[in-house]
Structure formats: C-alpha cells, structure tokens
Amino acid sequence: MAEELPRQFEIDLPPEVIAGHYADFANVWHTPNVFVMDFVALAQPPREETHPDTGERIAVVPARVVSRIRIPPEQVFELAKALTQQLEFWEQETGRRSDPTL
C-alpha cells in the first residue's frame, strides 16, 4: 500500500473574489451526496401581505442568494470544527459571547 504524503495546499484567491459577499443569513440543506449552503442577503425591507390561501397576514422578506457553496458530507465535520474554533478566537479577541439561544 502506498504511503500517503502530507498535503500542503496552494490556494489561489482570484482578485474578483477577494472582497467576498455580505450575507444576512445562511440556509443549509443536503442531498445524500452533498451539503449545500446558500448565503442570503436581504434585498429590500420586509412588506406586509396577506397569504392568498389562508388569509393570514405575513411579512414577506425579499432576499437573494449571493453565494451557493456545495461540499461533500465528509467536509461538514471539518467545517463545523473550523467554525467553532474561529468563534472561540473571536470571543477571546472581542470579549463578546455569541447568543446561546441560537
């Protein structure tokens, strides 16, 4: 069996990606083979409408997906660890705590 060598990634960040995209929230969903993260930005202020089927008053929040990221299920664990680690660093640096109810 071949020995697996340590990996060193050379990651290229194209100039048009450097600024990134602002997102107000993320929606996460999955299929059997992939996890999908849709990062969403609010497009306009919410507006009141009446639901056409129920007649219930609802707040419609216009929003747009600014980025969709698809990752294999195996990478979800690594992503969760990285987010937890970075959140802990952020809390130490800022003295703020994340909302425990989220």
C-alpha positions, 0 to 999 in steps of 0.5 A: 500500500502506498504511503500517503504524503502530507498535503500542503495546499496552494490556494489561489484567491482570484482578485474578483473574489477577494472582497467576498459577499455580505450575507444576512443569513445562511440556509443549509440543506443536503442531498445524500451526496452533498451539503449545500449552503446558500448565503442570503442577503436581504434585498429590500425591507420586509412588506406586509401581505396577506397569504392568498390561501389562508388569509393570514397576514405575513411579512414577506422578506425579499432576499437573494442568494449571493453565494451557493457553496456545495461540499461533500458530507465528509467536509461538514465535520471539518467545517463545523470544527473550523467554525467553532474554533474561529468563534472561540478566537473571536470571543477571546479577541472581542470579549463578546459571547455569541447568543446561546439561544441560537 
